Amino acid sequence: MTTSDTTRFGELLQQYRRRARLTQTELSGFSTVSVRAIRNLELGQARNPRRETVRLLVDALRLGGAQRAALQLAAGLEADDTAFLDLPALPALAARRPHGRDAELELLLDRLTGPDGGRYVGIGGLAGVGKTRLALAVAHALGTPEPTGPTGAGAMPTLWLSVRRLLDPVDRRVPDDLTVPPVVWLEGLLTRNGAAYGEAARLIGDRPVLLVVDGNDRGEVARDTLEALLADCRNLRVLETSRVPGPRPADFRVALRPLPTPTLTSVDGLHGALADPALRVLVDRITDLQPDFRLDPGNVGTLLELCARLDGLPRALEAAASWLPLCSPAEITRLARAEPHVAAGPADAGPGADWVTEALDDALEDLSPARRTLLRRLADWDVPWTMEQVVTASGTGRAEVASAVDSFLRRGLIRRLPSAHLVVFGVLHIVRASLRARTPHVEPIHPIHPIDHSERTEERHSDGTGFGRTARGRGQVAGLLGGRAGRGNAA
């Protein structure tokens, strides 16, 4: 038993009584608890109400699982098993598969449910890449009640624990649908040290349950706690999202990359553009805000470029869409060319609400000063590069360069770019602009020239996005958009 919160208990009891349209006298008659005791409880004058008193009150008020658990927890009691019968329903968004993530979704489901899979699975990646959205899709798929679903045995309920809500109780990124008393209570249990997880293990028991620990970037929910839960709850599955793989390796981890960025030379007309996942994320959000919006040959080139300038990061694309009621697609795309880290922030966020800077701070946190400097220097290279070019230009050994590039890739700071024969990389436009803004001047390393491919690929363009000023590129733009949009979208 924990110490009761008498003020909270009184507020809840009064709220539930009034919602039931009962007076204190009427509630006393239904519950057999005296009017004086009910009055003292509502005024916060009675400490540590007895379990039997609480049971009589919740039965008389006919409270459901979440409300019952809330009253029990405010009384300093353990929530009973009815709390588990009213777990939060996943938001409607969970039923929509995230664009471009089919392979990752199927892989995670296979790992969580297959005979050779793991019970502890992780999703890592830069903030804004869509980890929470993918976890919602996994939870929805496992919660599908069809016997032929991925679990093979019907629905698996989800306990969704948001570390972000623990750090900021009013964080708007946490859907209200996922905030109910039993879950908030479990969050408190699982972030304590020692054996506090035991009550959570008792509640879960042998039920088939998916525990999502979302945003566990710094191990607020410790690996030891999760392993102890898995040991005690044999049908439990854990899905953890975090910014980078840390010292708590999961049984299996997906490193989520930004969506592939489209180019005008890589799509097959308007129909091909509509099939591109990054553009679908952008258009879906625009349509939510402007139901009369239509993608057409006059705007598709501009929006394709916007997707590329924002690196295919779903959160950045959705934020950019919020600007479009205020300015034209061409204007927001011009902003994304010059300041992609600004265009990636929602228009209504206001000063100081810069998620890109926060994401970059998190990704750089445990990088050595030497690697931070190297990344900043690479941000000055406006063309794709290979590891061999970094070795030559920096004078650093191959082993160290390989390790540094791998650490940048795992944190989502750079991306591998499409190439026919070489393995080439580029710093994300958003990361590049943010690094340049915070560190305007660094000692340069030798510049490099665009890679000379034997086949003409997008990397030959001046900025790696496929929107360079080449005669061949302009011709393809004109062919796709009839010339007008092509001239307006060459970078």
Phi and psi in degrees as a GROMACS rama.xvg file:
@    title "Ramachandran Plot"
@    xaxis  label "Phi"
@    yaxis  label "Psi"
@TYPE xy
-106.981  170.778  THR-2
-71.2949  136.13  THR-3
-77.0357  155.605  SER-4
-104.106  91.3631  ASP-5
-64.0077  -36.5349  THR-6
-65.3652  -46.2004  THR-7
-64.8934  -40.3625  ARG-8
-61.3366  -44.6758  PHE-9
-63.4994  -41.3681  GLY-10
-63.365  -43.6334  GLU-11
-66.1115  -43.813  LEU-12
-60.4986  -43.6501  LEU-13
-65.5988  -40.7244  GLN-14
-62.0469  -45.8083  GLN-15
-70.2747  -34.7189  TYR-16
-66.099  -44.0982  ARG-17
-68.5  -35.9099  ARG-18
-63.1583  -32.6513  ARG-19
-81.1116  -1.14888  ALA-20
59.0064  45.9882  ARG-21
-118.393  142.47  LEU-22
-82.2003  169.233  THR-23
-62.2046  -36.5915  GLN-24
-66.2325  -42.9714  THR-25
-65.4273  -41.101  GLU-26
-63.532  -36.511  LEU-27
-62.3675  -40.0342  SER-28
-66.7864  -39.3441  GLY-29
-73.6936  -31.8729  PHE-30
-100.982  -16.9459  SER-31
69.125  9.57893  THR-32
-86.7423  136.935  VAL-33
-64.3523  152.377  SER-34
-60.5302  -39.2541  VAL-35
-62.878  -42.2268  ARG-36
-64.5448  -41.3787  ALA-37
-63.854  -42.2388  ILE-38
-61.8911  -45.3675  ARG-39
-64.8462  -37.6083  ASN-40
-65.2497  -43.2143  LEU-41
-68.3188  -28.7783  GLU-42
-85.7184  -1.80251  LEU-43
74.44  23.1232  GLY-44
-97.6153  -4.34667  GLN-45
-113.071  120.244  ALA-46
-93.5797  144.779  ARG-47
47.8671  66.1949  ASN-48
-59.5914  146.403  PRO-49
-69.4406  152.845  ARG-50
-58.3478  -41.68  ARG-51
-65.292  -37.0161  GLU-52
-63.4564  -44.6756  THR-53
-63.5081  -41.0357  VAL-54
-62.0082  -43.4064  ARG-55
-62.1512  -39.2555  LEU-56
-69.6736  -45.378  LEU-57
-68.1591  -33.6292  VAL-58
-67.8343  -41.0148  ASP-59
-66.4309  -34.9137  ALA-60
-84.8735  -7.68071  LEU-61
54.5153  50.5631  ARG-62
-78.6895  142.316  LEU-63
-77.2361  -177.741  GLY-64
-58.4502  -47.7827  GLY-65
-66.8577  -44.3246  ALA-66
-68.8279  -39.2987  GLN-67
-59.5394  -46.6237  ARG-68
-63.7904  -39.9928  ALA-69
-59.7281  -43.2914  ALA-70
-69.8557  -40.6665  LEU-71
-61.6973  -44.1574  GLN-72
-69.29  -37.9189  LEU-73
-65.037  -26.3386  ALA-74
-81.6318  -3.18582  ALA-75
83.2026  18.3091  GLY-76
-103.705  164.388  LEU-77
-75.7767  140.087  GLU-78
-69.803  138.597  ALA-79
-85.6926  178.304  ASP-80
-65.2019  -15.956  ASP-81
-64.7618  -22.249  THR-82
-59.4911  -32.7965  ALA-83
-75.9092  -17.1965  PHE-84
-79.5979  -8.78417  LEU-85
-128.298  45.8626  ASP-86
-65.3452  154.605  LEU-87
-64.5952  137.798  PRO-88
-72.3091  140.66  ALA-89
-66.9748  145.176  LEU-90
-62.6414  158.169  PRO-91
-57.9943  -28.972  ALA-92
-56.4327  -31.6879  LEU-93
-63.3822  -26.277  ALA-94
-75.0326  -14.4513  ALA-95
-94.9225  118.644  ARG-96
-63.0888  133.514  ARG-97
-66.3781  137.887  PRO-98
-61.5755  134.423  HIS-99
76.4901  11.1256  GLY-100
-117.837  19.2498  ARG-101
-59.7967  -43.5228  ASP-102
-63.9629  -44.7205  ALA-103
-65.6584  -39.0791  GLU-104
-63.8557  -47.6055  LEU-105
-64.6883  -36.7059  GLU-106
-65.2385  -43.4247  LEU-107
-65.6175  -42.1318  LEU-108
-62.8325  -40.2882  LEU-109
-64.3408  -40.8724  ASP-110
-68.3825  -34.9552  ARG-111
-80.4755  -22.3569  LEU-112
-122.85  -17.4059  THR-113
-72.7571  160.221  GLY-114
-64.4384  -26.452  PRO-115
-105.702  11.3533  ASP-116
-82.3363  -176.449  GLY-117
-111.284  160.346  GLY-118
-93.4358  -9.6175  ARG-119
-127.955  106.248  TYR-120
-122.586  143.97  VAL-121
-126.019  154.76  GLY-122
-124.644  122.834  ILE-123
-119.073  156.458  GLY-124
159.331  165.234  GLY-125
-60.3549  147.643  LEU-126
-55.1314  138.913  ALA-127
91.4034  -2.70604  GLY-128
-83.2916  -13.0648  VAL-129
108.635  26.6838  GLY-130
-65.2417  -46.9178  LYS-131
-63.5985  -41.2408  THR-132
-62.5411  -40.8365  ARG-133
-68.0943  -40.2315  LEU-134
-62.618  -38.1506  ALA-135
-61.364  -41.0565  LEU-136
-64.9103  -39.9492  ALA-137
-61.9997  -46.9986  VAL-138
-61.4621  -40.4163  ALA-139
-65.2356  -43.0797  HIS-140
-63.3674  -41.4138  ALA-141
-71.1008  -24.2996  LEU-142
-87.5647  0.0761596  GLY-143
-68.9842  126.129  THR-144
-78.0475  -7.52808  PRO-145
-63.0177  134.634  GLU-146
-59.5288  -22.4979  PRO-147
-87.9851  4.36139  THR-148
-67.7313  -177.741  GLY-149
-64.9609  -25.2852  PRO-150
-78.6831  -21.4255  THR-151
74.1339  0.124672  GLY-152
-145.608  33.5117  ALA-153
89.7622  -165.758  GLY-154
-74.5989  146.35  ALA-155
-119.304  112.285  MET-156
-66.7772  159.079  PRO-157
-116.292  131.704  THR-158
-100.151  113.879  LEU-159
-104.964  109.86  TRP-160
-107.268  115.44  LEU-161
-99.9742  113.075  SER-162
-66.4729  -32.5715  VAL-163
-60.4024  -37.1264  ARG-164
-68.6673  -32.555  ARG-165
-64.554  -39.7325  LEU-166
-78.09  -31.3215  LEU-167
-144.243  96.8026  ASP-168
-59.4758  -18.4716  PRO-169
-109.536  21.032  VAL-170
-58.8687  120.327  ASP-171
-74.7331  -10.0359  ARG-172
-78.1864  -12.1238  ARG-173
-91.6291  113.635  VAL-174
-58.4014  137.794  PRO-175
-59.3386  -27.8469  ASP-176
-59.8394  -25.9843  ASP-177
-94.5123  6.7369  LEU-178
-110.424  98.0118  THR-179
-134.946  156.381  VAL-180
-52.6578  -44.8262  PRO-181
-59.9852  -36.4556  PRO-182
-71.9529  -44.5528  VAL-183
-60.3321  -38.4653  VAL-184
-64.3007  -44.797  TRP-185
-63.3033  -37.1623  LEU-186
-57.0359  -43.7943  GLU-187
-63.0236  -40.2555  GLY-188
-64.038  -46.6768  LEU-189
-75.2834  -13.4333  LEU-190
-98.039  2.51122  THR-191
-85.787  157.044  ARG-192
-84.128  167.621  ASN-193
81.315  -146.128  GLY-194
-100.222  23.14  ALA-195
-64.7772  -19.5043  ALA-196
-67.444  -15.5962  TYR-197
-58.4426  -36.6748  GLY-198
-67.0944  -37.6291  GLU-199
-64.3169  -41.2562  ALA-200
-63.4736  -37.5672  ALA-201
-63.8178  -41.1497  ARG-202
-69.1791  -41.3549  LEU-203
-71.9153  -46.1697  ILE-204
57.537  -134.606  GLY-205
-98.0726  13.671  ASP-206
-66.2219  144.19  ARG-207
-74.5247  111.206  PRO-208
-136.709  140.871  VAL-209
-100.555  119.649  LEU-210
-100.402  113.082  LEU-211
-98.6664  121.464  VAL-212
-107.98  96.6939  VAL-213
-94.9185  126.988  ASP-214
79.2769  33.7762  GLY-215
-84.2658  57.0153  ASN-216
-66.8186  -36.8116  ASP-217
-114.858  21.4171  ARG-218
69.635  34.6618  GLY-219
-58.7278  -37.6168  GLU-220
-97.6578  109.742  VAL-221
-69.3654  149.221  ALA-222
-57.3234  -40.0465  ARG-223
-60.5515  -39.0166  ASP-224
-64.2465  -45.1775  THR-225
-65.3089  -39.9639  LEU-226
-65.584  -38.7253  GLU-227
-64.9297  -40.4627  ALA-228
-61.3808  -44.3717  LEU-229
-62.6804  -35.971  LEU-230
-68.9326  -36.2357  ALA-231
-87.2275  -22.991  ASP-232
-118.534  95.6798  CYS-233
-69.1195  -20.1463  ARG-234
-105.551  12.2093  ASN-235
-80.3431  141.676  LEU-236
-123.119  140.903  ARG-237
-118.665  129.962  VAL-238
-121.373  116.656  LEU-239
-113.246  135.358  GLU-240
-112.285  140.094  THR-241
-156.468  163.823  SER-242
-69.8956  -40.5434  ARG-243
-143.6  153.173  VAL-244
-58.0501  124.322  PRO-245
-105.763  -157.244  GLY-246
-77.3844  8.40389  PRO-247
-115.171  73.3275  ARG-248
-63.8732  131.895  PRO-249
-79.9934  170.507  ALA-250
-59.9004  -33.3705  ASP-251
-155.453  141.024  PHE-252
-138.052  133.522  ARG-253
-97.6657  124.83  VAL-254
-89.4251  105.002  ALA-255
-81.3576  124.733  LEU-256
-100.319  161.007  ARG-257
-58.0178  155.415  PRO-258
-63.7916  146.791  LEU-259
-55.7542  136.26  PRO-260
-91.2095  127.247  THR-261
-77.483  160.998  PRO-262
-134.599  159.443  THR-263
-64.2818  -25.0701  LEU-264
-86.1988  -6.74482  THR-265
-108.367  -3.35205  SER-266
-108.318  154.361  VAL-267
-105.574  81.6095  ASP-268
70.3837  -172.126  GLY-269
-64.0395  -37.9088  LEU-270
-62.5492  -42.2997  HIS-271
-64.7711  -37.6771  GLY-272
-62.9616  -39.6483  ALA-273
-64.0995  -23.2808  LEU-274
-84.7093  -7.36188  ALA-275
-75.5188  128.681  ASP-276
-65.2641  -39.0943  PRO-277
-64.647  -43.5557  ALA-278
-65.3326  -35.4697  LEU-279
-63.7867  -40.6107  ARG-280
-58.8553  -47.0098  VAL-281
-63.7508  -48.4487  LEU-282
-66.654  -38.6331  VAL-283
-58.4367  -43.2714  ASP-284
-71.4409  -39.0454  ARG-285
-59.9671  -43.9246  ILE-286
-64.7695  -34.507  THR-287
-59.8057  -39.3418  ASP-288
-85.8899  -30.4057  LEU-289
-133.673  86.4961  GLN-290
-58.2927  -21.9896  PRO-291
-89.2563  5.16735  ASP-292
-69.2201  141.594  PHE-293
-134.36  133.99  ARG-294
-80.5579  129.804  LEU-295
-147.33  172.562  ASP-296
-58.701  -18.1096  PRO-297
-81.2226  -20.9976  GLY-298
-122.863  -9.98831  ASN-299
-64.502  -37.9415  VAL-300
-63.3151  -42.9112  GLY-301
-62.2874  -43.3535  THR-302
-72.4564  -32.2707  LEU-303
-62.439  -42.5362  LEU-304
-64.5163  -40.7044  GLU-305
-58.3684  -41.6115  LEU-306
-58.9182  -43.1789  CYS-307
-68.9746  -41.709  ALA-308
-63.838  -28.5483  ARG-309
-99.5151  15.7376  LEU-310
66.0843  14.3351  ASP-311
69.2132  20.236  GLY-312
-81.4899  116.379  LEU-313
-54.1423  -41.2692  PRO-314
-66.4629  -37.2302  ARG-315
-66.9535  -40.2827  ALA-316
-65.5079  -42.5554  LEU-317
-66.3874  -36.3269  GLU-318
-67.0178  -41.7373  ALA-319
-60.6147  -35.2417  ALA-320
-61.3  -28.8913  ALA-321
-69.682  -16.2299  SER-322
-79.9581  -22.759  TRP-323
-69.2712  -25.344  LEU-324
-66.5761  -15.4976  PRO-325
-102.616  -22.7694  LEU-326
-150.97  169.277  CYS-327
-79.78  160.855  SER-328
-55.4472  -37.7326  PRO-329
-64.3984  -37.4911  ALA-330
-69.0653  -44.6416  GLU-331
-68.6664  -30.4848  ILE-332
-70.0146  -38.7568  THR-333
-62.066  -39.2723  ARG-334
-62.8914  -41.1412  LEU-335
-66.3037  -29.3042  ALA-336
-65.6755  -44.2482  ARG-337
-85.569  -42.3298  ALA-338
-138.826  71.8941  GLU-339
-60.1934  -30.234  PRO-340
-68.8937  -22.9745  HIS-341
-81.3306  -44.4613  VAL-342
-63.2725  -23.2086  ALA-343
-79.1066  -5.04348  ALA-344
-99.7721  142.3  GLY-345
-61.7297  146.036  PRO-346
-63.7164  -27.8658  ALA-347
-96.4411  10.6812  ASP-348
-70.395  -34.5205  ALA-349
82.8186  170.554  GLY-350
-61.0263  141.306  PRO-351
86.7837  -12.2202  GLY-352
-92.1399  71.1829  ALA-353
-112.066  91.2476  ASP-354
-69.5514  -26.5921  TRP-355
-64.083  -46.1438  VAL-356
-61.3434  -42.4711  THR-357
-62.0555  -43.2161  GLU-358
-63.5016  -41.1441  ALA-359
-67.5537  -40.8008  LEU-360
-58.4722  -43.7235  ASP-361
-63.8316  -43.1565  ASP-362
-69.3843  -30.21  ALA-363
-88.5491  -9.3064  LEU-364
-52.933  -48.1231  GLU-365
-105.889  19.6561  ASP-366
-82.6982  143.452  LEU-367
-68.517  156.343  SER-368
-55.3768  -36.7096  PRO-369
-64.7551  -40.2249  ALA-370
-73.3336  -33.3968  ARG-371
-62.5519  -42.6983  ARG-372
-63.781  -42.3459  THR-373
-61.8718  -43.4479  LEU-374
-62.3456  -41.6704  LEU-375
-62.6293  -37.9872  ARG-376
-69.3514  -38.0063  ARG-377
-65.1292  -26.9683  LEU-378
-65.1816  -18.6387  ALA-379
-83.7043  -9.29121  ASP-380
-86.6971  114.016  TRP-381
-90.9873  8.87183  ASP-382
-125.436  155.477  VAL-383
-60.2572  154.463  PRO-384
-142.031  160.192  TRP-385
-108.627  164.638  THR-386
-62.1558  -35.6751  MET-387
-62.4798  -37.6233  GLU-388
-66.9374  -36.2327  GLN-389
-65.6353  -41.2067  VAL-390
-59.5573  -47.7511  VAL-391
-66.713  -44.7328  THR-392
-73.6453  -32.2838  ALA-393
-96.7178  -17.6463  SER-394
72.1849  17.1259  GLY-395
-94.4552  149.206  THR-396
-64.1952  153.216  GLY-397
-61.0383  -41.0197  ARG-398
-62.1157  -43.2488  ALA-399
-68.2177  -40.8308  GLU-400
-62.7917  -43.7094  VAL-401
-60.9347  -42.9211  ALA-402
-65.349  -41.0653  SER-403
-66.2616  -45.9484  ALA-404
-62.4969  -39.8939  VAL-405
-61.6093  -41.9724  ASP-406
-66.2467  -36.4854  SER-407
-66.1737  -40.5561  PHE-408
-66.5543  -43.4065  LEU-409
-64.9749  -29.7002  ARG-410
-85.7995  -4.0227  ARG-411
77.783  17.4761  GLY-412
-82.2195  -26.2307  LEU-413
-126.154  168.17  ILE-414
-139.285  151.706  ARG-415
-81.2177  133.108  ARG-416
-103.208  151.751  LEU-417
-65.0175  135.004  PRO-418
-155.426  146.143  SER-419
-72.9408  -38.4951  ALA-420
-129.6  -27.0032  HIS-421
-105.827  157.804  LEU-422
-95.8101  109.254  VAL-423
-122.532  154.429  VAL-424
-132.195  165.993  PHE-425
-153.958  145.059  GLY-426
-71.3459  137.076  VAL-427
-55.4199  140.483  LEU-428
-56.5503  -42.7363  HIS-429
-63.1282  -43.9838  ILE-430
-66.0504  -42.6707  VAL-431
-59.5369  -47.9773  ARG-432
-65.3358  -40.186  ALA-433
-66.8373  -40.2781  SER-434
-64.5101  -42.2743  LEU-435
-64.7794  -36.2369  ARG-436
-68.8937  -37.9445  ALA-437
-84.2963  -26.3515  ARG-438
-133.161  81.3015  THR-439
-61.1512  -32.5098  PRO-440
-128.844  124.62  HIS-441
-134.758  158.736  VAL-442
-66.566  120.573  GLU-443
-72.6733  155.066  PRO-444
-102.478  167.041  ILE-445
-56.2464  135.355  HIS-446
-68.2744  160.179  PRO-447
-123.107  160.957  ILE-448
-101.091  156.145  HIS-449
-53.9992  141.838  PRO-450
-67.2951  133.052  ILE-451
-91.811  95.8851  ASP-452
-82.1507  151.308  HIS-453
-72.0318  -26  SER-454
-112.609  149.236  GLU-455
-80.4076  107.259  ARG-456
-117.697  172.888  THR-457
-61.8505  -24.6943  GLU-458
-64.6208  -14.0017  GLU-459
-74.9085  -14.4292  ARG-460
-75.7588  165.374  HIS-461
-66.9094  -26.6935  SER-462
-124.002  7.26058  ASP-463
80.3559  2.93785  GLY-464
-99.0144  -12.6631  THR-465
89.4585  11.5558  GLY-466
-114.856  32.6904  PHE-467
-76.9703  169.26  GLY-468
-90.2412  76.9599  ARG-469
-116.883  149.627  THR-470
-60.7333  -39.7674  ALA-471
-64.3593  -42.7945  ARG-472
-63.5723  -43.4442  GLY-473
-63.1638  -36.2224  ARG-474
-64.5382  -40.552  GLY-475
-70.0186  -36.7626  GLN-476
-60.6717  -45.6303  VAL-477
-62.828  -38.4393  ALA-478
-64.9255  -35.5786  GLY-479
-78.2846  -41.685  LEU-480
-115.722  11.6004  LEU-481
73.9498  17.9307  GLY-482
93.4283  -41.0305  GLY-483
-65.3257  -51.703  ARG-484
-71.2982  -29.7126  ALA-485
-62.3322  -44.0937  GLY-486
-67.0075  -29.4683  ARG-487
-81.9673  -10.0622  GLY-488
-114.709  1.52623  ASN-489
-69.6967  130.17  ALA-490
